[in-house]
Amino acid sequence: MGRSIEELESRVGFFFGELLRLRRYARHVPRGSAVGRALAFLAVGLAAALGLAGCGQSEKEGALPSNALAVVEGRIITVEAFQNELARRARVNSGREAETKEKYALLEEMIRFEAAYQTALAAGYDRDPQISANLKRMIVDKYKADQLAKLPPPQVGAQEIAEYYRQNPRRFGSPATVRVALIEFKVSRTASAEKRAETARRAAAVLAQAKAGSPADGTFGLLAQNHSEDQSSRYRGGDIGWLTTGDTNAPWPPAVLEAIYELKQPGDCGPVIETPKAFYLVKLIERRPDRLRPLDEVKEGIKYLVAREKEEHQAQALYNRFRQGLEIRTNAALLESIRKPVNENRPPGTPGTFNPETRAP
């Protein structure tokens, strides 16, 4: 069938091209002349041949169903399917209608797809377990989405918002924070006891100067610039910014964080803090207590959260409905015996090391 269609297209193209050339040539020939009459007769003959080519193919192949743009081995590519695909692509290429050549190109693409699909079916791909599982998942997802779309959207009232706000104060609170200045005196892990003692004495001397007078901005001021080895803060008076009280993930040693969170009043300095790699001084610049954000500030977020909870309840009720009338049994012992797969991706061995898994047989 495909070969005969190609022959028809070739034949029609030839006749149509010759007819156009005759019409262009006839414009320069006087009407009524012998040459003009011959050209007219030849044009009529070509037109008749063009019609016969199409008719002969129609009689040989038979007419397509009324809703069919093409038939691939008995499977119809319908007008509706073509229009749906055309509309889908129009959403991407909006603002213009598809040209004739684009329509033919799309139909050819759909024919190729159908041909590939039928070839895959013949090869048994519809019985592949992975494909069957994916198809099953697609059907379930589509059915769930359609059923959930039929449910009315959840309504959330002002009273529900206020109740949620009252029951979850910690969720809408801002934790206490502290703004701190710091001076770092680095020391090697392998430093001698004498070197560490010398660094400790230097830190104590700077601490005494810090307690004797405080800059107006509450930082360590020039003391940090002259002594601190933390390059990110030394030129800001040691100011390392705001920390959430109790946060143990801040980028400082645990002993430093513990000393920071124990500071009570702005201007307070902690003791000299020793760690394996440095000595530290810390100073409280400012403290902000925890606070509960106003309801008006968070009510839209609460409305969204409550609506999501209601949607989850609707979905759970829908799943429970799916199970009704079905016999469901489980094998707990077998379930517990199944081990979770372990990812055993191992890095390649270094040159010269022995790997039994890559040993030649």
QUIHUUR-V300963 format. One line per field, one symbol per residue. phi: phi as a letter, one per 20 degrees, with the letter a starting at -180 (. if undefined). psi: psi as a letter, one per 30 degrees, with the letter a starting at -180 (. if undefined). burial: b if it has 16 or more other C-alpha atoms within 10 Angstrom, else e. Layout:
phi = ???
psi = ???
burial = ???
//
This chain:
phi = .ffffffffffffffffffffffffffedgfnffffffffffffffffffffffffffffenffgfedeacdlneeeefffffffffffffedfobeffgffffffffffffffffffffffenffdfgfffffffffffffffffffffffffdcefffffffffecfffdddffccdcdbcddfbffeffffffffffffffffffffffacffeneemffffecfdeffcfedmnfdnecfgnfeeffcggfffffffefddgofdeffddcgdadcccbeebccffbefggffcffffgffffffffffffffffffgffndecccdfffgfefefgdfdfdffffgneedffdfff
psi = eeeeeeeeeeeeeeeeeeeeeeeeeffgkkkfleeeeeeeeeeeeeeeeeeeeeeeeeeeflkllfgkflkjhfkkjleeeeeeeeeefffeilfllkleeeeeeeeeeeeeeeeeeeeeeffgffgkeeeeeeeeeeeeeeeeeeeeffkkkkkjleeeeeeeeefheffglklklkkklkkkjkkkfgkleeeeeeeeeeeeeeeeeeffkklffgafbfeeeffkgjfffeggggjgakkkkfjgglhlkeeeeeeeffkekkfkkllkkklfflklkkkkekkklllkkkeffgeeeeeeeeeeeeeeeeeeeeeeeefkfkjkkljeeeeffkkkkkjhjklkllkflkjffgkk.
burial = eeeeeeebeeebeebeeebeeeeeebeeeeeeeeebeebbeebeebeebbeebeeeeeeeeeeeeeebbbeeeeebbbeeebeeebeeeeeeeeeeeeeeeeeeebbeebbeebeeebeeeeeeeeeeeeeeeeeeeeeeeeeeeeeeeeeeeeeeeeeebeebbeeeeeebeeeebbbbbbbbbbbeeeeeeeebeebbeebbebbeebeeeeeeebbbbbbbbebbbbeebbbbbbbbeebbbeeeeeeebeebbebbbebeebbbbbebbbeeebbbbbbbbbbeeeeeeeeeeebeebbeebbeebbeebbeeeeeeeeeeeeeeeeeeeeeeeeeeeeeeeeeeeeeeeeeeeeee
//
